Amino acid sequence: MNIRNYRDLSENNNPHGIKSHKLYDQEHGVINHLYLKPGESLKPHITPVDVAFYVLEGNPAILVGEEKIQVKADDLIESPKNIVHCIYNETEREARVLVMKLPKPTQATKFINNVGKK
């Protein structure tokens, strides 16, 4: 049995410039723990695999395609592969989200400019 707590792991470098920890990294998929401070967001991007976001804490806004909705703790949001998606913490509270990429991507993520901004 393998047990991991994100607090015990090294911070993962990422192009979004936010705090993240890789909890799981196998050929079946990747699970990252993201911590977004108030006002932080990911850069809009497209992944070549399906992505699921599970909100642990906070009320971030999630963009999938052209739909951007503020969600809450314990919500699971699905984003099909090859569709732009993003997470925005537009609140005054921290947000923690698990990001699951299924299966593990074998192609690079594509970053998109000026998507989902107010």
Biotite code that builds the C-alpha atoms (Angstrom):
import biotite.structure as struc

atoms = struc.array([
    struc.Atom([0.000, 0.000, 0.000], chain_id="A", res_id=1, res_name="MET", atom_name="CA", element="C"),
    struc.Atom([1.253, 3.476, -0.885], chain_id="A", res_id=2, res_name="ASN", atom_name="CA", element="C"),
    struc.Atom([0.029, 6.446, 1.114], chain_id="A", res_id=3, res_name="ILE", atom_name="CA", element="C"),
    struc.Atom([0.831, 10.039, 0.172], chain_id="A", res_id=4, res_name="ARG", atom_name="CA", element="C"),
    struc.Atom([-0.114, 13.340, 1.771], chain_id="A", res_id=5, res_name="ASN", atom_name="CA", element="C"),
    struc.Atom([0.450, 16.413, -0.370], chain_id="A", res_id=6, res_name="TYR", atom_name="CA", element="C"),
    struc.Atom([1.982, 18.201, 2.637], chain_id="A", res_id=7, res_name="ARG", atom_name="CA", element="C"),
    struc.Atom([4.817, 15.644, 2.638], chain_id="A", res_id=8, res_name="ASP", atom_name="CA", element="C"),
    struc.Atom([5.620, 15.983, -1.077], chain_id="A", res_id=9, res_name="LEU", atom_name="CA", element="C"),
    struc.Atom([7.877, 18.440, -2.865], chain_id="A", res_id=10, res_name="SER", atom_name="CA", element="C"),
    struc.Atom([6.097, 21.204, -4.715], chain_id="A", res_id=11, res_name="GLU", atom_name="CA", element="C"),
    struc.Atom([5.670, 20.466, -8.422], chain_id="A", res_id=12, res_name="ASN", atom_name="CA", element="C"),
    struc.Atom([6.965, 23.058, -10.918], chain_id="A", res_id=13, res_name="ASN", atom_name="CA", element="C"),
    struc.Atom([4.260, 23.945, -13.407], chain_id="A", res_id=14, res_name="ASN", atom_name="CA", element="C"),
    struc.Atom([3.720, 26.523, -16.170], chain_id="A", res_id=15, res_name="PRO", atom_name="CA", element="C"),
    struc.Atom([0.780, 28.032, -14.249], chain_id="A", res_id=16, res_name="HIS", atom_name="CA", element="C"),
    struc.Atom([2.945, 29.361, -11.427], chain_id="A", res_id=17, res_name="GLY", atom_name="CA", element="C"),
    struc.Atom([0.682, 27.994, -8.703], chain_id="A", res_id=18, res_name="ILE", atom_name="CA", element="C"),
    struc.Atom([1.378, 25.624, -5.837], chain_id="A", res_id=19, res_name="LYS", atom_name="CA", element="C"),
    struc.Atom([0.824, 22.003, -6.870], chain_id="A", res_id=20, res_name="SER", atom_name="CA", element="C"),
    struc.Atom([1.843, 18.536, -5.792], chain_id="A", res_id=21, res_name="HIS", atom_name="CA", element="C"),
    struc.Atom([1.821, 15.386, -7.921], chain_id="A", res_id=22, res_name="LYS", atom_name="CA", element="C"),
    struc.Atom([0.007, 12.756, -5.851], chain_id="A", res_id=23, res_name="LEU", atom_name="CA", element="C"),
    struc.Atom([-0.160, 10.002, -8.463], chain_id="A", res_id=24, res_name="TYR", atom_name="CA", element="C"),
    struc.Atom([1.783, 9.464, -11.677], chain_id="A", res_id=25, res_name="ASP", atom_name="CA", element="C"),
    struc.Atom([1.266, 6.129, -13.426], chain_id="A", res_id=26, res_name="GLN", atom_name="CA", element="C"),
    struc.Atom([0.502, 5.088, -16.991], chain_id="A", res_id=27, res_name="GLU", atom_name="CA", element="C"),
    struc.Atom([-3.204, 4.843, -16.004], chain_id="A", res_id=28, res_name="HIS", atom_name="CA", element="C"),
    struc.Atom([-3.406, 8.505, -15.082], chain_id="A", res_id=29, res_name="GLY", atom_name="CA", element="C"),
    struc.Atom([-2.026, 11.499, -13.211], chain_id="A", res_id=30, res_name="VAL", atom_name="CA", element="C"),
    struc.Atom([-3.502, 13.179, -10.118], chain_id="A", res_id=31, res_name="ILE", atom_name="CA", element="C"),
    struc.Atom([-2.316, 16.623, -9.027], chain_id="A", res_id=32, res_name="ASN", atom_name="CA", element="C"),
    struc.Atom([-3.297, 18.564, -5.916], chain_id="A", res_id=33, res_name="HIS", atom_name="CA", element="C"),
    struc.Atom([-3.630, 22.273, -6.751], chain_id="A", res_id=34, res_name="LEU", atom_name="CA", element="C"),
    struc.Atom([-3.692, 25.110, -4.234], chain_id="A", res_id=35, res_name="TYR", atom_name="CA", element="C"),
    struc.Atom([-4.943, 28.438, -5.573], chain_id="A", res_id=36, res_name="LEU", atom_name="CA", element="C"),
    struc.Atom([-4.639, 31.546, -3.446], chain_id="A", res_id=37, res_name="LYS", atom_name="CA", element="C"),
    struc.Atom([-7.306, 34.256, -3.850], chain_id="A", res_id=38, res_name="PRO", atom_name="CA", element="C"),
    struc.Atom([-6.922, 35.801, -7.305], chain_id="A", res_id=39, res_name="GLY", atom_name="CA", element="C"),
    struc.Atom([-4.787, 32.973, -8.735], chain_id="A", res_id=40, res_name="GLU", atom_name="CA", element="C"),
    struc.Atom([-5.732, 30.952, -11.800], chain_id="A", res_id=41, res_name="SER", atom_name="CA", element="C"),
    struc.Atom([-4.400, 28.446, -14.248], chain_id="A", res_id=42, res_name="LEU", atom_name="CA", element="C"),
    struc.Atom([-3.570, 29.465, -17.791], chain_id="A", res_id=43, res_name="LYS", atom_name="CA", element="C"),
    struc.Atom([-6.343, 28.310, -20.166], chain_id="A", res_id=44, res_name="PRO", atom_name="CA", element="C"),
    struc.Atom([-5.173, 25.140, -21.871], chain_id="A", res_id=45, res_name="HIS", atom_name="CA", element="C"),
    struc.Atom([-6.189, 22.045, -23.813], chain_id="A", res_id=46, res_name="ILE", atom_name="CA", element="C"),
    struc.Atom([-5.100, 18.548, -22.816], chain_id="A", res_id=47, res_name="THR", atom_name="CA", element="C"),
    struc.Atom([-5.094, 15.514, -25.121], chain_id="A", res_id=48, res_name="PRO", atom_name="CA", element="C"),
    struc.Atom([-6.894, 13.387, -22.475], chain_id="A", res_id=49, res_name="VAL", atom_name="CA", element="C"),
    struc.Atom([-10.036, 13.649, -20.369], chain_id="A", res_id=50, res_name="ASP", atom_name="CA", element="C"),
    struc.Atom([-9.658, 15.676, -17.168], chain_id="A", res_id=51, res_name="VAL", atom_name="CA", element="C"),
    struc.Atom([-11.735, 15.559, -13.978], chain_id="A", res_id=52, res_name="ALA", atom_name="CA", element="C"),
    struc.Atom([-11.572, 18.283, -11.330], chain_id="A", res_id=53, res_name="PHE", atom_name="CA", element="C"),
    struc.Atom([-12.614, 17.447, -7.756], chain_id="A", res_id=54, res_name="TYR", atom_name="CA", element="C"),
    struc.Atom([-13.005, 20.499, -5.519], chain_id="A", res_id=55, res_name="VAL", atom_name="CA", element="C"),
    struc.Atom([-11.679, 19.850, -2.019], chain_id="A", res_id=56, res_name="LEU", atom_name="CA", element="C"),
    struc.Atom([-12.049, 23.362, -0.641], chain_id="A", res_id=57, res_name="GLU", atom_name="CA", element="C"),
    struc.Atom([-13.244, 26.771, -1.786], chain_id="A", res_id=58, res_name="GLY", atom_name="CA", element="C"),
    struc.Atom([-15.458, 28.009, -4.608], chain_id="A", res_id=59, res_name="ASN", atom_name="CA", element="C"),
    struc.Atom([-13.335, 28.291, -7.750], chain_id="A", res_id=60, res_name="PRO", atom_name="CA", element="C"),
    struc.Atom([-14.773, 29.015, -11.180], chain_id="A", res_id=61, res_name="ALA", atom_name="CA", element="C"),
    struc.Atom([-14.152, 26.255, -13.710], chain_id="A", res_id=62, res_name="ILE", atom_name="CA", element="C"),
    struc.Atom([-14.072, 26.871, -17.454], chain_id="A", res_id=63, res_name="LEU", atom_name="CA", element="C"),
    struc.Atom([-14.823, 23.963, -19.798], chain_id="A", res_id=64, res_name="VAL", atom_name="CA", element="C"),
    struc.Atom([-15.191, 24.961, -23.428], chain_id="A", res_id=65, res_name="GLY", atom_name="CA", element="C"),
    struc.Atom([-17.251, 28.175, -23.405], chain_id="A", res_id=66, res_name="GLU", atom_name="CA", element="C"),
    struc.Atom([-18.984, 27.425, -20.090], chain_id="A", res_id=67, res_name="GLU", atom_name="CA", element="C"),
    struc.Atom([-17.553, 28.996, -16.919], chain_id="A", res_id=68, res_name="LYS", atom_name="CA", element="C"),
    struc.Atom([-19.298, 28.159, -13.629], chain_id="A", res_id=69, res_name="ILE", atom_name="CA", element="C"),
    struc.Atom([-18.442, 28.786, -9.987], chain_id="A", res_id=70, res_name="GLN", atom_name="CA", element="C"),
    struc.Atom([-18.405, 25.449, -8.167], chain_id="A", res_id=71, res_name="VAL", atom_name="CA", element="C"),
    struc.Atom([-18.158, 24.327, -4.551], chain_id="A", res_id=72, res_name="LYS", atom_name="CA", element="C"),
    struc.Atom([-16.417, 21.777, -2.359], chain_id="A", res_id=73, res_name="ALA", atom_name="CA", element="C"),
    struc.Atom([-17.220, 18.154, -3.235], chain_id="A", res_id=74, res_name="ASP", atom_name="CA", element="C"),
    struc.Atom([-18.202, 18.991, -6.842], chain_id="A", res_id=75, res_name="ASP", atom_name="CA", element="C"),
    struc.Atom([-16.676, 16.874, -9.619], chain_id="A", res_id=76, res_name="LEU", atom_name="CA", element="C"),
    struc.Atom([-16.342, 18.601, -12.978], chain_id="A", res_id=77, res_name="ILE", atom_name="CA", element="C"),
    struc.Atom([-15.538, 16.700, -16.169], chain_id="A", res_id=78, res_name="GLU", atom_name="CA", element="C"),
    struc.Atom([-13.647, 18.177, -19.104], chain_id="A", res_id=79, res_name="SER", atom_name="CA", element="C"),
    struc.Atom([-13.429, 16.052, -22.265], chain_id="A", res_id=80, res_name="PRO", atom_name="CA", element="C"),
    struc.Atom([-10.105, 15.831, -24.066], chain_id="A", res_id=81, res_name="LYS", atom_name="CA", element="C"),
    struc.Atom([-9.151, 18.484, -26.615], chain_id="A", res_id=82, res_name="ASN", atom_name="CA", element="C"),
    struc.Atom([-11.411, 21.171, -25.071], chain_id="A", res_id=83, res_name="ILE", atom_name="CA", element="C"),
    struc.Atom([-10.065, 24.331, -23.426], chain_id="A", res_id=84, res_name="VAL", atom_name="CA", element="C"),
    struc.Atom([-10.379, 24.347, -19.645], chain_id="A", res_id=85, res_name="HIS", atom_name="CA", element="C"),
    struc.Atom([-9.166, 26.428, -16.723], chain_id="A", res_id=86, res_name="CYS", atom_name="CA", element="C"),
    struc.Atom([-9.582, 27.036, -12.980], chain_id="A", res_id=87, res_name="ILE", atom_name="CA", element="C"),
    struc.Atom([-9.980, 30.556, -11.562], chain_id="A", res_id=88, res_name="TYR", atom_name="CA", element="C"),
    struc.Atom([-10.031, 31.457, -7.876], chain_id="A", res_id=89, res_name="ASN", atom_name="CA", element="C"),
    struc.Atom([-11.935, 34.730, -8.009], chain_id="A", res_id=90, res_name="GLU", atom_name="CA", element="C"),
    struc.Atom([-12.874, 34.570, -4.317], chain_id="A", res_id=91, res_name="THR", atom_name="CA", element="C"),
    struc.Atom([-11.253, 35.791, -1.108], chain_id="A", res_id=92, res_name="GLU", atom_name="CA", element="C"),
    struc.Atom([-10.685, 32.218, 0.137], chain_id="A", res_id=93, res_name="ARG", atom_name="CA", element="C"),
    struc.Atom([-8.123, 29.611, -0.865], chain_id="A", res_id=94, res_name="GLU", atom_name="CA", element="C"),
    struc.Atom([-9.191, 26.812, -3.180], chain_id="A", res_id=95, res_name="ALA", atom_name="CA", element="C"),
    struc.Atom([-7.849, 23.272, -3.307], chain_id="A", res_id=96, res_name="ARG", atom_name="CA", element="C"),
    struc.Atom([-8.610, 21.041, -6.280], chain_id="A", res_id=97, res_name="VAL", atom_name="CA", element="C"),
    struc.Atom([-7.593, 17.547, -7.363], chain_id="A", res_id=98, res_name="LEU", atom_name="CA", element="C"),
    struc.Atom([-6.926, 17.394, -11.102], chain_id="A", res_id=99, res_name="VAL", atom_name="CA", element="C"),
    struc.Atom([-7.079, 13.912, -12.616], chain_id="A", res_id=100, res_name="MET", atom_name="CA", element="C"),
    struc.Atom([-5.841, 13.302, -16.163], chain_id="A", res_id=101, res_name="LYS", atom_name="CA", element="C"),
    struc.Atom([-7.092, 9.996, -17.498], chain_id="A", res_id=102, res_name="LEU", atom_name="CA", element="C"),
    struc.Atom([-5.198, 8.284, -19.014], chain_id="A", res_id=103, res_name="PRO", atom_name="CA", element="C"),
    struc.Atom([-1.778, 9.819, -18.494], chain_id="A", res_id=104, res_name="LYS", atom_name="CA", element="C"),
    struc.Atom([-1.107, 12.258, -21.378], chain_id="A", res_id=105, res_name="PRO", atom_name="CA", element="C"),
    struc.Atom([1.449, 11.236, -23.969], chain_id="A", res_id=106, res_name="THR", atom_name="CA", element="C"),
    struc.Atom([1.180, 14.517, -25.917], chain_id="A", res_id=107, res_name="GLN", atom_name="CA", element="C"),
    struc.Atom([1.913, 18.068, -24.769], chain_id="A", res_id=108, res_name="ALA", atom_name="CA", element="C"),
    struc.Atom([-0.656, 20.448, -23.313], chain_id="A", res_id=109, res_name="THR", atom_name="CA", element="C"),
    struc.Atom([-1.568, 23.423, -25.531], chain_id="A", res_id=110, res_name="LYS", atom_name="CA", element="C"),
    struc.Atom([-1.889, 26.835, -23.867], chain_id="A", res_id=111, res_name="PHE", atom_name="CA", element="C"),
    struc.Atom([-4.536, 29.302, -25.042], chain_id="A", res_id=112, res_name="ILE", atom_name="CA", element="C"),
    struc.Atom([-4.489, 33.107, -24.641], chain_id="A", res_id=113, res_name="ASN", atom_name="CA", element="C"),
    struc.Atom([-7.365, 35.348, -23.491], chain_id="A", res_id=114, res_name="ASN", atom_name="CA", element="C"),
    struc.Atom([-9.942, 32.632, -22.852], chain_id="A", res_id=115, res_name="VAL", atom_name="CA", element="C"),
    struc.Atom([-12.533, 32.913, -20.078], chain_id="A", res_id=116, res_name="GLY", atom_name="CA", element="C"),
    struc.Atom([-11.405, 36.350, -18.862], chain_id="A", res_id=117, res_name="LYS", atom_name="CA", element="C"),
    struc.Atom([-13.972, 38.847, -17.678], chain_id="A", res_id=118, res_name="LYS", atom_name="CA", element="C"),
])
